[in-house]
């Protein structure tokens, strides 16, 4: 990654429904999005992650320290373009409702296919 680790400082950030929070700023990274960190923090529990950062005024990025010691860059989220807490909560609730609906539909499709197969096999009249 072309950075001098000796110029970096260790820190700890908090994963929340609103992003990875460090020194009052919000960040995100590909792993957080792929592994649904923010959704998990909203519906389960917030947690802390080890980070490193450079001492600069704008703090445009931090780096999550992965279990193997690698660093993943987290970019700062522009607060002027982010949804309100209420909108964010409604978004997460909508996702949960869609997941529950999909599960119900999958269960119903399974039951229909099972009953159809039984009927074709002559096991039910």
C-alpha positions as CSV (number, residue, x, y, z in Angstrom):
1,X,0.0,0.0,0.0
2,X,2.8,2.5,-0.3
3,X,2.4,4.1,3.2
4,X,4.9,4.5,5.9
5,X,3.3,2.6,8.9
6,X,5.7,4.5,11.3
7,X,3.8,7.7,10.4
8,X,0.5,6.1,11.3
9,X,-1.2,6.3,14.7
10,X,-3.2,3.5,16.3
11,X,-6.8,4.1,17.2
12,X,-10.2,2.5,17.7
13,X,-13.4,3.3,15.7
14,X,-17.0,2.3,16.3
15,X,-19.1,0.5,13.7
16,X,-22.7,1.9,13.9
17,X,-25.7,2.0,11.6
18,X,-24.5,5.4,10.4
19,X,-21.0,4.3,9.4
20,X,-17.6,3.7,11.0
21,X,-17.3,6.5,13.4
22,X,-13.9,8.0,14.4
23,X,-13.2,11.4,15.9
24,X,-16.8,12.4,15.1
25,X,-16.4,11.6,11.4
26,X,-18.1,8.8,9.4
27,X,-16.3,6.4,7.1
28,X,-17.1,3.4,5.0
29,X,-15.1,0.7,3.2
30,X,-15.8,-2.2,0.8
31,X,-15.7,-4.8,3.5
32,X,-18.3,-2.9,5.6
33,X,-20.6,-2.7,2.6
34,X,-20.1,-6.3,1.4
35,X,-20.5,-7.8,4.9
36,X,-23.4,-5.5,5.9
37,X,-21.7,-4.0,8.9
38,X,-24.0,-1.1,9.2
39,X,-27.2,-3.2,8.9
40,X,-25.8,-5.5,11.6
41,X,-24.9,-2.6,13.8
42,X,-28.5,-1.3,13.4
43,X,-30.3,-4.5,14.2
44,X,-27.9,-6.4,16.4
45,X,-25.1,-4.5,18.2
46,X,-22.5,-1.8,17.5
47,X,-18.8,-2.9,17.9
48,X,-15.3,-1.5,17.8
49,X,-12.6,-2.1,15.2
50,X,-8.9,-1.4,15.3
51,X,-7.7,1.3,12.9
52,X,-4.7,3.3,12.0
53,X,-4.7,6.9,10.7
54,X,-2.4,9.7,9.7
55,X,-2.2,12.9,11.7
56,X,-3.6,15.4,9.3
57,X,-6.3,18.0,9.6
58,X,-8.9,16.8,7.1
59,X,-8.8,13.1,8.1
60,X,-10.1,12.0,4.7
61,X,-9.4,8.3,5.3
62,X,-8.7,5.8,8.0
63,X,-7.5,2.2,7.7
64,X,-9.2,-0.8,9.4
65,X,-6.6,-3.3,10.6
66,X,-7.7,-6.7,9.4
67,X,-7.0,-9.9,11.5
68,X,-4.0,-10.7,9.3
69,X,-2.5,-7.3,9.8
70,X,-3.4,-5.9,6.4
71,X,-5.0,-2.5,6.2
72,X,-8.2,-1.7,4.4
73,X,-8.8,2.0,3.4
74,X,-12.0,3.5,4.7
75,X,-13.1,6.8,3.0
76,X,-14.8,9.6,4.8
77,X,-18.6,9.9,4.1
78,X,-19.7,13.3,3.1
79,X,-22.3,14.2,5.7
80,X,-24.0,16.8,3.5
81,X,-25.2,14.0,1.2
82,X,-26.3,11.4,3.7
83,X,-29.8,10.5,4.8
84,X,-31.2,11.4,8.1
85,X,-31.3,8.9,11.0
86,X,-35.1,8.4,10.4
87,X,-34.6,7.7,6.7
88,X,-31.8,5.4,7.4
89,X,-33.9,3.5,10.0
90,X,-36.8,3.2,7.5
91,X,-34.4,1.9,4.9
92,X,-33.1,-0.8,7.2
93,X,-36.7,-1.7,8.2
94,X,-37.6,-2.0,4.5
95,X,-34.7,-4.4,3.9
96,X,-35.8,-6.6,6.8
97,X,-39.4,-6.7,5.6
98,X,-38.2,-7.6,2.1
99,X,-36.0,-10.4,3.5
100,X,-39.0,-11.7,5.5
101,X,-41.2,-11.6,2.5
102,X,-38.7,-13.4,0.4
103,X,-38.3,-16.1,3.0
104,X,-42.1,-16.6,3.1
105,X,-42.3,-16.8,-0.7
106,X,-39.5,-19.3,-0.7
107,X,-41.2,-21.4,1.9
108,X,-44.5,-21.2,0.0
109,X,-42.9,-22.2,-3.3
110,X,-41.2,-25.2,-1.6
111,X,-44.5,-26.3,-0.1
112,X,-46.3,-26.0,-3.5
113,X,-43.5,-27.9,-5.3
114,X,-43.5,-30.6,-2.5
115,X,-47.3,-31.0,-2.7
116,X,-47.2,-31.1,-6.5
117,X,-44.6,-33.8,-6.4
118,X,-46.6,-35.8,-3.9
119,X,-49.7,-35.5,-6.1
120,X,-47.8,-36.6,-9.2
121,X,-46.4,-39.6,-7.3
122,X,-49.9,-40.5,-6.2
123,X,-49.2,-40.0,-2.5
124,X,-52.0,-37.5,-2.1
125,X,-55.4,-37.3,-3.8
